[in-house]
Amino acid sequence: MNKDFLNNISKIDFIFLTETWSNADIDLPGFKAFVSNTTIPRTDKACRISGGITLLYKAEYEKHISIAKKSENLLWCKISKDLLSTNTDLFICGVYIPPEKSVYFDNEIFEELENDIISFSSKGKTMILGDFNARTCKLEDFVSKDGNNFIIDASENCMLPKNRENFDNNINNHGKQLINICKNTDMRIINGRTKGDSLGRPTFHGRNGASVIDYIICDQDTFQRVNNFIVKPPTYLSDNSQIVAWFDIQTIPKTEEHDQSKPPLHKLPLQFDWSENSKTNFRKALNSPETQNKMIEFLSTNFTNDINGVNECVTEFQNILTNASKKSLKIKKKKTRRKITNIANKKWFDKECRIKRHELRKLANQKHKDPKSWSKKCISNSSQNIQRYSTNQEKRIPQK
């Protein structure tokens, strides 16, 4: 086995290899492997099989990972929620989609992938990654709400940054279909919008130039756990660069003994708005009889000459100034971001809800492509139907 290859994967827990041209098991020390089906040669001149996806994972995780589904172009695996310390399992799919002009390309691959995402998203979190041969430029991978008064969907604002960068300015049919899948299934492309790859670096280097055709795509909850994502420099091992992502895994809560060792947390002091009249008002508050009496009492107090005495003195004087400020100045209101709740985590949000939401997003996507051919009544009725169904479900299954 190539030493450079072993060095590249030695510190990685889960590795998907695409277009391996093999369906044989791989024996690597310290790793276990899952292998997908492969496509048999379709021409007499072909001297090898096509495609092939292999998942290598550290042997220590063997009891936490299993195959969920495999085909010639997709390899779905389930990672147990026990390993991730989450409430749901994570379903990861290694993908290899042949180029559009290849004899091995099947028009139904993208439809199969989309249906799989919908199916597995009802069982846990989802992520897809691999060689899609899709060039997406900077196409939006979400349904924009601009000019849309019929679909209320906060998902557009969940992904920050909303826009992504891409070195590749070209778009092909594979890219359009991949973007449609993202819109229809509420998935987001990690490339070009995370720490480590803010520019959308090319993932393929060939004779005709460089392009971005390899991606990691996940649901919005999983995206929040992305720590880092990089595209490694090209090597002699492959025309496709290695793409690597690091994800946060929730740690087990510490015991009370450890918690007691932490220093206590204190609230930040109040902040006040300062305007033209604030100076005059604050002086009046300081000269008021109440504040003057407190100042006299403060000056007559004998504080001890140790750390406790200093703290008591500072706290007393701070309270005098704070009380005067409250009576003369306006308290600056703290700006809080509205927390966006994911309704997909609700108990009443079943498979039927997912399918209806999926159908509605498809309609919205088609409407944005050709607004003139779509009537407002069609989308409005669909939106009302899913809202009515969701309301009934929520009433039927009350939340605890």
JOWOUR-V793853 format. One record per backbone hydrogen bond with DSSP energy under -0.5 kcal/mol. CO is the residue of the C=O (numbers start at 1). NH is the residue of the N-H. E is the energy in kcal/mol with one decimal. If there is no record, write none. Layout:
BEGIN
co=CO nh=NH e=E
co=CO nh=NH e=E
END
This chain:
BEGIN
co=2 nh=6 e=-2.0
co=3 nh=7 e=-2.3
co=4 nh=8 e=-1.7
co=5 nh=9 e=-1.3
co=6 nh=10 e=-1.0
co=9 nh=12 e=-1.6
co=13 nh=58 e=-1.7
co=15 nh=17 e=-0.5
co=15 nh=56 e=-3.3
co=17 nh=54 e=-2.5
co=26 nh=28 e=-0.7
co=28 nh=31 e=-2.1
co=30 nh=59 e=-2.4
co=32 nh=57 e=-2.3
co=34 nh=55 e=-2.9
co=39 nh=50 e=-2.2
co=43 nh=46 e=-0.7
co=50 nh=39 e=-1.8
co=51 nh=21 e=-3.3
co=52 nh=19 e=-0.8
co=52 nh=20 e=-1.8
co=53 nh=36 e=-2.8
co=54 nh=17 e=-3.2
co=54 nh=56 e=-0.6
co=55 nh=34 e=-2.1
co=56 nh=15 e=-3.2
co=57 nh=32 e=-3.0
co=58 nh=61 e=-2.0
co=59 nh=62 e=-1.7
co=61 nh=64 e=-1.8
co=61 nh=65 e=-0.5
co=62 nh=65 e=-0.9
co=64 nh=80 e=-3.1
co=66 nh=78 e=-3.1
co=69 nh=76 e=-3.4
co=71 nh=37 e=-1.1
co=72 nh=52 e=-0.8
co=73 nh=96 e=-2.1
co=74 nh=71 e=-3.0
co=75 nh=94 e=-2.4
co=76 nh=68 e=-2.7
co=76 nh=69 e=-1.7
co=77 nh=79 e=-0.5
co=77 nh=92 e=-2.5
co=78 nh=66 e=-1.8
co=78 nh=80 e=-0.5
co=79 nh=90 e=-2.3
co=80 nh=83 e=-0.7
co=80 nh=84 e=-1.3
co=81 nh=85 e=-1.2
co=81 nh=86 e=-1.7
co=84 nh=250 e=-0.9
co=89 nh=125 e=-2.3
co=90 nh=79 e=-3.2
co=90 nh=92 e=-0.6
co=91 nh=127 e=-2.1
co=92 nh=77 e=-3.0
co=93 nh=129 e=-2.4
co=94 nh=75 e=-1.8
co=95 nh=131 e=-1.7
co=96 nh=98 e=-0.5
co=99 nh=102 e=-1.6
co=102 nh=105 e=-1.3
co=106 nh=109 e=-1.9
co=108 nh=112 e=-2.4
co=109 nh=113 e=-2.4
co=110 nh=114 e=-2.4
co=111 nh=115 e=-2.3
co=112 nh=116 e=-2.1
co=113 nh=117 e=-2.2
co=114 nh=118 e=-2.1
co=115 nh=119 e=-2.1
co=116 nh=120 e=-3.0
co=117 nh=121 e=-2.2
co=118 nh=122 e=-0.6
co=119 nh=122 e=-0.8
co=120 nh=123 e=-1.6
co=120 nh=124 e=-1.3
co=123 nh=89 e=-0.6
co=125 nh=91 e=-3.1
co=126 nh=219 e=-1.7
co=127 nh=93 e=-2.4
co=128 nh=217 e=-3.3
co=129 nh=95 e=-2.5
co=130 nh=132 e=-0.8
co=130 nh=215 e=-1.7
co=131 nh=97 e=-2.3
co=134 nh=136 e=-0.6
co=135 nh=172 e=-1.7
co=136 nh=139 e=-2.3
co=142 nh=144 e=-0.8
co=145 nh=148 e=-2.3
co=147 nh=149 e=-0.6
co=150 nh=152 e=-0.6
co=151 nh=153 e=-0.8
co=153 nh=156 e=-0.7
co=154 nh=157 e=-1.3
co=155 nh=158 e=-1.0
co=155 nh=159 e=-0.7
co=158 nh=160 e=-0.7
co=167 nh=169 e=-0.6
co=170 nh=137 e=-0.8
co=172 nh=176 e=-1.9
co=173 nh=177 e=-2.3
co=174 nh=178 e=-2.4
co=175 nh=179 e=-2.3
co=176 nh=180 e=-2.0
co=177 nh=181 e=-1.9
co=178 nh=182 e=-2.0
co=179 nh=183 e=-2.3
co=180 nh=184 e=-2.6
co=181 nh=185 e=-2.0
co=182 nh=186 e=-0.9
co=182 nh=187 e=-1.8
co=186 nh=220 e=-0.6
co=188 nh=218 e=-2.2
co=190 nh=193 e=-1.7
co=192 nh=165 e=-2.6
co=194 nh=197 e=-1.9
co=195 nh=229 e=-2.2
co=197 nh=192 e=-0.6
co=197 nh=194 e=-0.5
co=197 nh=200 e=-0.7
co=200 nh=167 e=-2.7
co=203 nh=241 e=-3.3
co=204 nh=211 e=-2.0
co=206 nh=209 e=-1.2
co=209 nh=206 e=-2.7
co=211 nh=203 e=-1.7
co=211 nh=204 e=-2.2
co=211 nh=213 e=-0.6
co=213 nh=132 e=-2.0
co=213 nh=133 e=-0.8
co=213 nh=134 e=-0.7
co=215 nh=130 e=-1.9
co=216 nh=190 e=-2.8
co=216 nh=191 e=-0.5
co=217 nh=128 e=-3.1
co=218 nh=188 e=-3.0
co=219 nh=223 e=-1.9
co=220 nh=224 e=-1.2
co=222 nh=225 e=-1.6
co=223 nh=226 e=-1.8
co=225 nh=248 e=-2.7
co=228 nh=246 e=-2.6
co=230 nh=232 e=-0.6
co=230 nh=244 e=-2.4
co=235 nh=238 e=-0.8
co=238 nh=235 e=-0.7
co=239 nh=205 e=-2.1
co=242 nh=232 e=-3.1
co=244 nh=230 e=-2.6
co=246 nh=227 e=-3.1
co=246 nh=228 e=-1.3
co=255 nh=259 e=-2.0
co=256 nh=260 e=-2.1
co=257 nh=261 e=-0.6
co=258 nh=261 e=-0.8
co=259 nh=262 e=-1.2
co=271 nh=332 e=-3.1
co=273 nh=275 e=-0.6
co=273 nh=330 e=-0.6
co=275 nh=278 e=-0.8
co=275 nh=279 e=-0.5
co=277 nh=281 e=-2.4
co=278 nh=282 e=-2.7
co=279 nh=283 e=-1.8
co=280 nh=284 e=-2.1
co=281 nh=285 e=-2.1
co=282 nh=286 e=-2.1
co=283 nh=287 e=-2.0
co=284 nh=288 e=-0.6
co=285 nh=288 e=-0.6
co=288 nh=292 e=-2.5
co=289 nh=293 e=-2.4
co=290 nh=294 e=-1.7
co=291 nh=295 e=-2.2
co=292 nh=296 e=-2.4
co=293 nh=297 e=-2.2
co=294 nh=298 e=-2.3
co=295 nh=299 e=-2.6
co=296 nh=300 e=-1.5
co=298 nh=301 e=-0.9
co=301 nh=303 e=-0.8
co=304 nh=306 e=-1.2
co=306 nh=310 e=-2.3
co=307 nh=311 e=-2.3
co=308 nh=312 e=-2.2
co=309 nh=313 e=-2.2
co=310 nh=314 e=-2.6
co=311 nh=315 e=-2.5
co=312 nh=316 e=-2.1
co=313 nh=317 e=-2.2
co=314 nh=318 e=-2.5
co=315 nh=319 e=-2.2
co=316 nh=320 e=-1.5
co=317 nh=321 e=-1.9
co=318 nh=322 e=-2.6
co=319 nh=323 e=-2.5
co=320 nh=324 e=-1.8
co=321 nh=325 e=-2.1
co=322 nh=326 e=-2.4
co=323 nh=327 e=-1.3
co=324 nh=328 e=-0.9
co=325 nh=328 e=-0.5
co=325 nh=329 e=-3.0
co=330 nh=273 e=-2.9
co=334 nh=336 e=-0.6
co=339 nh=341 e=-0.7
co=341 nh=343 e=-0.9
co=342 nh=345 e=-1.8
co=343 nh=346 e=-1.8
co=346 nh=349 e=-0.9
co=348 nh=350 e=-1.7
co=350 nh=354 e=-1.8
co=351 nh=355 e=-2.3
co=352 nh=356 e=-2.3
co=353 nh=357 e=-2.6
co=354 nh=358 e=-2.5
co=355 nh=359 e=-2.4
co=356 nh=360 e=-2.3
co=357 nh=361 e=-2.4
co=358 nh=362 e=-1.8
co=359 nh=363 e=-2.0
co=360 nh=364 e=-2.3
co=361 nh=365 e=-2.5
co=362 nh=366 e=-2.4
co=363 nh=367 e=-2.3
co=364 nh=368 e=-2.0
co=365 nh=369 e=-1.3
co=366 nh=370 e=-1.9
co=370 nh=373 e=-0.8
co=371 nh=374 e=-1.1
co=375 nh=379 e=-1.2
co=376 nh=380 e=-2.4
co=377 nh=381 e=-2.5
co=378 nh=382 e=-1.8
co=379 nh=383 e=-2.5
co=380 nh=384 e=-2.3
co=381 nh=385 e=-2.2
co=382 nh=386 e=-2.1
co=383 nh=387 e=-1.9
co=384 nh=388 e=-2.4
co=385 nh=389 e=-2.5
co=386 nh=390 e=-2.5
co=387 nh=391 e=-2.2
co=388 nh=392 e=-2.0
co=389 nh=393 e=-2.3
co=390 nh=394 e=-2.4
co=391 nh=395 e=-1.9
co=392 nh=396 e=-2.1
co=393 nh=397 e=-2.3
co=396 nh=398 e=-0.6
END
